[in-house]
Amino acid sequence: MTAKATAKATLKTAAKADSAAWLSGFIPDLPTPFNHRDEINTDAFGRLCERQIAAGASALVVGETAGENSTLEPAERAELVRIAVHVARRRVRIIAGAGSNATDRAVTFTRAAEAAGADAIMSVVPYYNKPMPRGMAAHFHAVAAATMLPVILHDIPSRTVKGLADETLVELAASPRFIGLRDSSSDVTRLRRLRPRLPSTFRMLTGDDTVSLAYMAAGGDGCISSVSNVAPDLCVAVARHLREGRLYQARELHQRLVPLATMLEREHPAALKFALALLGFMQPATRLPIVQLGTTAKAEVAQAMAELADEDLAAAQ
């Protein structure tokens, strides 16, 4: 093995081992703020990044599901990464959404994210195409071969129709290139089934806020979260209580989050943008085919937020 190949292999192994320190707890999936001209509001996005860092997030996900990645231009994807990297100044890791249902585009997005300064990429199961397991594995291996960055897989059957099979995940996790899974299946039993078959360094995170406590209590490492955009301090407190063995306190706080998390999931990401607009962080603008919330949904989100604010959260933390 050449010196260059040895160095590359060492970097890959180190990236996977190091992920235990930062790929855990509640990690926000950041929305993409737009201005009245349908351009990225860079100032608002920078403020969202800084707010999460100040609250204690260990990483930020940009340009992924909440970020309306499917309607972002390639240059906009890269711009989001550059903004987040600039704001973070190495205080947290930046995870760039780089998935596509076309392997060549996923490779292109991955390389662009690396060039923009991302610390890791998140690559979703190819949607619409419904590839067979061998095709899915080949897709992700092609993505991993295109970058030096660690790869986090994203399995979200409700959007991709065909999910990531257990056997395929086990195969991929055997490679040091793949450091974790964002499991948006909402199936906590899957975690228990897979844990014994996965490397100890492979991180398992749910993508569903409503089951996040159960998932982490069952051995999961964290949650790629929507609701943490709205209540980051509360989410950090839930993770801290759970980590320190205070299950009752973690459960009490998490139960307060569930009504809002349910509302955000129902009309994602329009509901998240509306919630952050109520807090003054951004405009609620979305891109077609996503439209802004109707009157009834707005009232429901506002009510859930009001009920959350009425709680004595500071004392509970």
N, C-alpha and C positions, 0 to 999 in steps of 0.2 A: 504493500500500500504506500502511495506517495505521501510526502509530508502534507501536501494540500488536502488530500483525501482524509488523512488522519485528523487534521485540524477540523475538517468539516464534520466528521463523525463525532468528534469530541464536543463540538458546539451543539449538535443535535441532542446528544445524551444529556448535556448540562441543561439545556432548555427544558427538557421534560422533567428532570429532577427538581429544578428550581420552581416549577409551576405550583408546587405544593404551598409555596409562600404567598402567592398572589391570586391564584385561580380558586377562590373560595369566598364564602360569605355572599352577600347581596351585591351583584355587579350590575349596574344600570345599563339597559339597552336604550341609548339616548335617541330621542326624536330629532328630526332635522327641521329647524325653524325656517320658515319662508317669509319673505317680506311681501309687500303689496304688488311687487313686480314678478312674483314667483321665483325669486332668487334666494339663495341661502342667506339667511341673516347671520352673518359671521359673528357679530357682536353678541347676539343672543346665544348662539351655540357656544361661544367661549365662556359665557357666564354659566351655562348649564354644566360645562365641564368643571369649572372652578368650584361650583357649589358642591358637586359630588366629591371632589378631592378633599375639600374642607370638611365634609361630613365623615370622611374616613373610608371611602371606597378604595379597593385595592386595584381596580382596573375599570376601564370604560369600554363599552362596545359602541362603535360608531358605524353608521351606514348599513345597519342590519334591518331586522323586521320593523322595529319602532321607527327607524330612520327612513322608511319608505324606499328601501334600496332599489326595488324594481323600477322606480320612476326616476332614479338619479342618473345623470349623465356620467360617463367615466371621469371626466374632469371634476365633477362635483364630489364624487366618491373620494378622490385623492385630496380635494380641498378640505373635506371634513377631517381626514386623517392628519393633514398638516396642521390644522387649527388645534386639534386635540393634543398632538405632540408638542406644539408650541406652548400651550397652556399648562400641560402636565409637567414639563421640564424634568422628566424622569421620576417624578414623585409617584406615579402610578403607571401601569401598563396600558397600552392602547391596543385594543382588539378590533381589527377592521373586518367588516362584512365584505366578503369577496366571492360569494357563491353565485352560481348560475346553473341553468339546466343544460347549457352547452359547455362541454369541457374546455374547449379552446378559450371561451370567454372567461370561464372561471380562472384559468391560468393567467389570462391577461389582467384580470382584476387583482389577482394575487400578487403578481409582479409589480403592479402599480402601487398597491398598498405597501409593499416592502420598500419601494423607492421613496414613498412619501414619509417613511419613518415608523410604520406600525411595528409593534412588538410581537404580534401574533395575528393570524387571520382566522376568521370563522367561515366555514364552508358548508352550505346547506345541501341536503340530499337533493339531487336533481328532480325538479318538479315537472309535471305534465308528461314528460317522456316515459315515465314508469319503467326504468331500466331493470333488468334482471340483476340478481346479487353480484354476479361476476362483473357486469358492466358498472355497477355502483362502486365496487372496490377499485376497478381500473380507473374510474373517474377521479377518485380521491388520491390514488397513488400518483396520477399525473399532476394533480395540484401540488402535492407534497414535493414532487421532484422538481417543480418550477421555482422553489423558494428555499431560503435558509431559515425562514421563520417557522415556529411551531404552528401546527394546525389544530384547531378545535372544530370538531364535527357538530353539525346541527341537524337533529332529527325532529321533524315537525309534521307528522302524518296528516294532520288536519289541513295542511296547505300543500303538501307534496303528493298526497294520495297514497303513494307507496313509501313505507317506512324503511329504516335501516334495520335489517335483520340481525338478530343476536350473533349469528355465526360470522357475519360480515364485520360487525363491530369488533368482535374478539380478534379476528384476523388483522384488522387495521391497528388496533390498540397494541399489538405485539411489536409494531414499529415505533421507534423513538420519535418519529416525525409527528405522530398524533398524540397530543397531550391530554385531551379531554373531550367530553361530549356534553352538548346542550340538549338535554332530553326533554322535548316538548310533547311527549306522549301522555303526560299526566298519570303514568302507570308506576306507582311506587313499588309494586311487586317486581317490576323489571329490574330495579336497582338491586334488590335482594338476590334476584336470580343471576345477575351478571357479575356482581362484586367478586365472588370467588374465582371467576374465570379471567379477570382483568389484572394487569400489572398494578402493584400497589401505588405506583406513581401516576396512574391514569386517573384524571379528575372527572367526577360525575356531578353535573349540575342540572337542576331542573330548569325548564323554561316557563314554569307555571307558578305564579305567585300564590295561588290559592292552596297549593299542596306543598309549598316550600318548606314549612316547618316539619311536616310529616316526612318529607324526602330527606331533609338533613338529619332528622332524628333517627332515620333508618340507616344512616351511614353515608348519605350524600354529602358532597363538599360545599354546595352552595346553590345559588339561584341567579340566573340571568334574568333580571327583573324589570318589569314595567313600573310597578308601584313605587319602587325606590326612587324613581324620578320625582315623585310627588312628596314622599316622606322619607328622605334618605336617613335622617337621624334615627327614626324609629326602626327602620330596617337594620341598621348597624347595631342597634340595641338588641333586637331579636337574636341576631347571630351571636352577639357577645354573650348573652344570657345562656344560649344553648351551648356554646363552646365551653362555658365555665360551669356547666352542669345544673343551671337553674331553669329546669324545664317548665315549671309552673309560670315563672315570670315571662319566659319566652312565649308560652302559649297565650297568656293574657294579652300581650302586646300584638301578637300575630292575629288574634281574633278581631282586634280593632281594625286591622288592615284589610281583612277579607272582604267586607262589603264594597269598599272602594276598588280593590283588586278585581272583583267580579265585574264591576261596571266598566273598568278599563279594558278588560279582556273582551267584553261583548262587542265593543265598537273600536277595535284597535287599528291604528293609533289615533284616530280622531278624538276619542275620549281622553286620551292622555294629553293631547295638545290642548284641548279645552280646559282640562284641569290645571295645566301649567299656565294657561292664559289667565285663569282666575287668580293665580298667585302672582301674576305680573311678570313672568319670565319670558314669555314669547307670545306671538299671535297664534290663533288656532288654525291658521291656513294649512290646507292639505293639497295634495296633487291628485287629479283624476287618475284612476276611477274612485279614489277615496274622496268623500265629500265631508263637510263639517256636520256636526251633530244637529239633529232636529231639536225642537223645543222641549219635548218630553225627556229625551235623553240628557239634554243639558241640565234640566232640573234634577234628574236623578243623580248625576255626577256631583252637582253642587250640593245636594243634600248629603251624599255620602262623605264629601269633604267636610261639610259643616259638622257632622256627627263625629268625625275623626278629630277635628279641631276642638270640639267641646270636651274631649277627654283630657285629663291631667297627665299628658304624656311626659312632661319633664320629670315629674315625680316618679313615674313608673320606670323611667330609664335608670 
